[in-house]
Amino acid sequence: MQLALPLMARAETVTVAVFDTRSGARTVADATSADPVPFLARHGITAELSIVPVEQKRGHRRHEVGDALLTLAAERSADLLVMGAYGHSRFRETILGGATRSVLEGMTIPVLMAH
């Protein structure tokens, strides 16, 4: 996120999205405890926190989070998507899928990824 601070400082709106397959108060508590909005505010960036539930289904795969992220970006008419990129072993990626891979394969706007 720090790499994107100069870009976010020029943005009209910044949304920090947290995706979770759990529901209820625990999800909100976990998301707000790690809330980066105060960090962004110290850099003069006004941002909002958006907690996005992802329906948990049997056989849930991580690529669904990537798809949900791209959907949110489209709904908000985002010009840029900033996200962390984490890799896993080839076997784990094959079995579980991956949000990073889903975004790279389906991106329709520029994406800034950092590990």
GROMACS elastic network, one bead per residue, 0.5 to 0.9 nm:
[ bonds ]
;  ai    aj funct       b0    kb
    1     4     6  0.53394   500
    1     5     6  0.66533   500
    1    82     6  0.70807   500
    1    83     6  0.72693   500
    1    84     6  0.76157   500
    1   113     6  0.88129   500
    1   114     6  0.76818   500
    2     5     6  0.52983   500
    2     6     6  0.84971   500
    3     6     6  0.75155   500
    3     7     6  0.85359   500
    3   112     6  0.88129   500
    3   114     6  0.78637   500
    4     7     6  0.53183   500
    4     8     6  0.60855   500
    4     9     6  0.85575   500
    4    82     6  0.71388   500
    4   112     6  0.76611   500
    5     8     6  0.50466   500
    5     9     6  0.59520   500
    5    10     6  0.87855   500
    5    40     6  0.79937   500
    5    43     6  0.77841   500
    5    45     6  0.82591   500
    6     9     6  0.51953   500
    6    10     6  0.68093   500
    7    10     6  0.54723   500
    7    11     6  0.66053   500
    8    12     6  0.83473   500
    8    13     6  0.81770   500
    8    14     6  0.67608   500
    8    40     6  0.88712   500
    8    45     6  0.68193   500
    9    12     6  0.84093   500
    9    14     6  0.89081   500
    9    40     6  0.88682   500
    9    43     6  0.77616   500
    9    44     6  0.68300   500
    9    45     6  0.54083   500
    9    46     6  0.83796   500
   10    13     6  0.89001   500
   10    45     6  0.84381   500
   11    14     6  0.66431   500
   11    45     6  0.83939   500
   12    46     6  0.88068   500
   13    45     6  0.87604   500
   13    46     6  0.72284   500
   13    47     6  0.66292   500
   13    48     6  0.82856   500
   13    78     6  0.89824   500
   14    45     6  0.77961   500
   14    46     6  0.67648   500
   14    48     6  0.64992   500
   14    49     6  0.88615   500
   15    46     6  0.89482   500
   15    47     6  0.55166   500
   15    49     6  0.59822   500
   15    50     6  0.66644   500
   15    76     6  0.89903   500
   16    35     6  0.84643   500
   16    36     6  0.76822   500
   16    37     6  0.75055   500
   16    47     6  0.68418   500
   16    48     6  0.60561   500
   16    50     6  0.59551   500
   16    51     6  0.83852   500
   17    48     6  0.84859   500
   17    49     6  0.60536   500
   17    51     6  0.58170   500
   17    52     6  0.67094   500
   17    69     6  0.80058   500
   17    72     6  0.86349   500
   18    31     6  0.65841   500
   18    49     6  0.76166   500
   18    50     6  0.62454   500
   18    52     6  0.59009   500
   18    53     6  0.82838   500
   19    31     6  0.88879   500
   19    50     6  0.85787   500
   19    51     6  0.61156   500
   19    53     6  0.57721   500
   19    54     6  0.64479   500
   19    65     6  0.67425   500
   19    68     6  0.81631   500
   19    69     6  0.80463   500
   20    23     6  0.75041   500
   20    27     6  0.69836   500
   20    31     6  0.89085   500
   20    51     6  0.75922   500
   20    52     6  0.65070   500
   20    53     6  0.51516   500
   20    54     6  0.57169   500
   20    55     6  0.84344   500
   20    56     6  0.87910   500
   20    65     6  0.82308   500
   21    27     6  0.86477   500
   21    52     6  0.87587   500
   21    53     6  0.58096   500
   21    55     6  0.58284   500
   21    56     6  0.51799   500
   21    57     6  0.88171   500
   21    60     6  0.89875   500
   21    65     6  0.88667   500
   22    26     6  0.81004   500
   22    27     6  0.63171   500
   22    53     6  0.71986   500
   22    54     6  0.78104   500
   22    55     6  0.81054   500
   22    56     6  0.71970   500
   23    26     6  0.72665   500
   23    27     6  0.59191   500
   23    28     6  0.83781   500
   23    53     6  0.69218   500
   23    54     6  0.88540   500
   23    55     6  0.89010   500
   24    27     6  0.57712   500
   24    28     6  0.70293   500
   25    28     6  0.51868   500
   25    29     6  0.61422   500
   25    30     6  0.86129   500
   26    29     6  0.50309   500
   26    30     6  0.60585   500
   26    31     6  0.85017   500
   27    30     6  0.52004   500
   27    31     6  0.61050   500
   27    32     6  0.85823   500
   27    51     6  0.82308   500
   27    53     6  0.88411   500
   28    31     6  0.51460   500
   28    32     6  0.60682   500
   28    33     6  0.84846   500
   28    51     6  0.71925   500
   29    32     6  0.53209   500
   29    33     6  0.60673   500
   29    34     6  0.88853   500
   30    33     6  0.52811   500
   30    34     6  0.67546   500
   30    35     6  0.87259   500
   31    34     6  0.56170   500
   31    35     6  0.61166   500
   31    49     6  0.86401   500
   31    51     6  0.72046   500
   32    36     6  0.84872   500
   32    49     6  0.81967   500
   33    36     6  0.89707   500
   35    38     6  0.71108   500
   35    39     6  0.82170   500
   35    49     6  0.73687   500
   36    39     6  0.51674   500
   36    40     6  0.63257   500
   36    41     6  0.87093   500
   36    47     6  0.88580   500
   36    49     6  0.83171   500
   37    40     6  0.50913   500
   37    41     6  0.61423   500
   37    42     6  0.87898   500
   37    45     6  0.83461   500
   37    46     6  0.75430   500
   37    47     6  0.58126   500
   37    48     6  0.67071   500
   37    49     6  0.68709   500
   38    42     6  0.63605   500
   38    43     6  0.88832   500
   38    46     6  0.88879   500
   38    47     6  0.86630   500
   39    42     6  0.53142   500
   39    43     6  0.69046   500
   39    45     6  0.86948   500
   40    43     6  0.51652   500
   40    44     6  0.65539   500
   40    45     6  0.51123   500
   40    46     6  0.68340   500
   40    47     6  0.70571   500
   41    46     6  0.57026   500
   41    47     6  0.74392   500
   42    45     6  0.73230   500
   43    46     6  0.88352   500
   52    68     6  0.83682   500
   52    69     6  0.89241   500
   52    72     6  0.87788   500
   53    56     6  0.86958   500
   54    64     6  0.76535   500
   54    65     6  0.68759   500
   54    68     6  0.73465   500
   55    60     6  0.85552   500
   55    64     6  0.89911   500
   56    59     6  0.85959   500
   56    60     6  0.61547   500
   57    60     6  0.51091   500
   57    61     6  0.86989   500
   58    61     6  0.89692   500
   60    63     6  0.86931   500
   60    64     6  0.75926   500
   60    96     6  0.83038   500
   61    64     6  0.59429   500
   61    65     6  0.80447   500
   61    95     6  0.84045   500
   61    96     6  0.54128   500
   61    97     6  0.59410   500
   61    98     6  0.76307   500
   62    65     6  0.55670   500
   62    66     6  0.71311   500
   62    96     6  0.59879   500
   62    97     6  0.53498   500
   62    99     6  0.56345   500
   62   102     6  0.87473   500
   63    66     6  0.50144   500
   63    67     6  0.62590   500
   63    68     6  0.85917   500
   63    96     6  0.78053   500
   63    97     6  0.52666   500
   63   100     6  0.78800   500
   63   101     6  0.74196   500
   63   102     6  0.54794   500
   63   103     6  0.83577   500
   64    68     6  0.60666   500
   64    69     6  0.85474   500
   64    97     6  0.86449   500
   64    98     6  0.82581   500
   64    99     6  0.70842   500
   64   102     6  0.80269   500
   65    69     6  0.61254   500
   65    70     6  0.86981   500
   65    98     6  0.81060   500
   65    99     6  0.56242   500
   65   102     6  0.83664   500
   66    69     6  0.50543   500
   66    70     6  0.63477   500
   66    71     6  0.86320   500
   66    98     6  0.72092   500
   66   100     6  0.65423   500
   66   101     6  0.77091   500
   66   102     6  0.51442   500
   66   103     6  0.53840   500
   66   104     6  0.89711   500
   66   106     6  0.87908   500
   67    70     6  0.51978   500
   67    71     6  0.61850   500
   67    72     6  0.86809   500
   67    99     6  0.74421   500
   67   102     6  0.64181   500
   67   103     6  0.69261   500
   67   106     6  0.79281   500
   68    72     6  0.61472   500
   68    73     6  0.86099   500
   69    72     6  0.51428   500
   69    73     6  0.62275   500
   69    74     6  0.86836   500
   69    81     6  0.89259   500
   69    99     6  0.84424   500
   69   103     6  0.77722   500
   70    73     6  0.50572   500
   70    74     6  0.62301   500
   70    75     6  0.86384   500
   70    81     6  0.85674   500
   70   102     6  0.87819   500
   70   103     6  0.67204   500
   70   106     6  0.76711   500
   70   107     6  0.68375   500
   70   108     6  0.79962   500
   70   109     6  0.89125   500
   71    74     6  0.51143   500
   71    75     6  0.61362   500
   71    76     6  0.86466   500
   72    75     6  0.50099   500
   72    76     6  0.61543   500
   72    77     6  0.84705   500
   72    78     6  0.85145   500
   73    76     6  0.52487   500
   73    77     6  0.60470   500
   73    78     6  0.51193   500
   73    79     6  0.81959   500
   73    80     6  0.82468   500
   73    81     6  0.71673   500
   73   109     6  0.84658   500
   74    78     6  0.62656   500
   74   108     6  0.83779   500
   74   109     6  0.86686   500
   75    78     6  0.77966   500
   78    81     6  0.70726   500
   78   109     6  0.76200   500
   79   109     6  0.62594   500
   79   110     6  0.70450   500
   80   109     6  0.60679   500
   80   110     6  0.51995   500
   80   111     6  0.58292   500
   80   112     6  0.74001   500
   81   109     6  0.71455   500
   81   110     6  0.63888   500
   81   112     6  0.61513   500
   81   113     6  0.82711   500
   82   110     6  0.87457   500
   82   111     6  0.58543   500
   82   113     6  0.59777   500
   82   114     6  0.82268   500
   83   100     6  0.85281   500
   83   111     6  0.75586   500
   83   112     6  0.64147   500
   83   113     6  0.50954   500
   83   114     6  0.67020   500
   83   115     6  0.87545   500
   84   100     6  0.81058   500
   84   112     6  0.83699   500
   84   113     6  0.53990   500
   84   115     6  0.55180   500
   85    99     6  0.84615   500
   85   100     6  0.57238   500
   85   101     6  0.89201   500
   85   113     6  0.56415   500
   85   114     6  0.55655   500
   85   115     6  0.50167   500
   86    98     6  0.87807   500
   86    99     6  0.87976   500
   86   100     6  0.68805   500
   86   114     6  0.84026   500
   86   115     6  0.60707   500
   87    90     6  0.86714   500
   87    93     6  0.80755   500
   87    98     6  0.82850   500
   87   100     6  0.78010   500
   87   101     6  0.89425   500
   87   115     6  0.86684   500
   88    91     6  0.80987   500
   88    92     6  0.61823   500
   88    93     6  0.60473   500
   88    98     6  0.85149   500
   89    92     6  0.52504   500
   89    93     6  0.62022   500
   89    94     6  0.85963   500
   90    93     6  0.51415   500
   90    94     6  0.61174   500
   90    95     6  0.86910   500
   91    94     6  0.51345   500
   91    95     6  0.62815   500
   91    96     6  0.85470   500
   92    95     6  0.51622   500
   92    96     6  0.57743   500
   92    97     6  0.74548   500
   92    98     6  0.89416   500
   93    96     6  0.52449   500
   93    98     6  0.60130   500
   93   101     6  0.87909   500
   94    97     6  0.56032   500
   94    98     6  0.84818   500
   97   100     6  0.89510   500
   97   101     6  0.75525   500
   97   102     6  0.80066   500
   98   101     6  0.52982   500
   98   102     6  0.62348   500
   98   103     6  0.87101   500
   99   102     6  0.50626   500
   99   103     6  0.61776   500
   99   104     6  0.86102   500
  100   103     6  0.52911   500
  100   104     6  0.62308   500
  100   105     6  0.86367   500
  100   113     6  0.87383   500
  101   104     6  0.50989   500
  101   105     6  0.60483   500
  101   106     6  0.84797   500
  102   105     6  0.51909   500
  102   106     6  0.59702   500
  102   107     6  0.80331   500
  103   106     6  0.52048   500
  103   107     6  0.52764   500
  103   108     6  0.89022   500
  103   111     6  0.83464   500
  104   107     6  0.56254   500
  104   111     6  0.81244   500
  107   110     6  0.72940   500
  107   111     6  0.73922   500
  108   111     6  0.87685   500
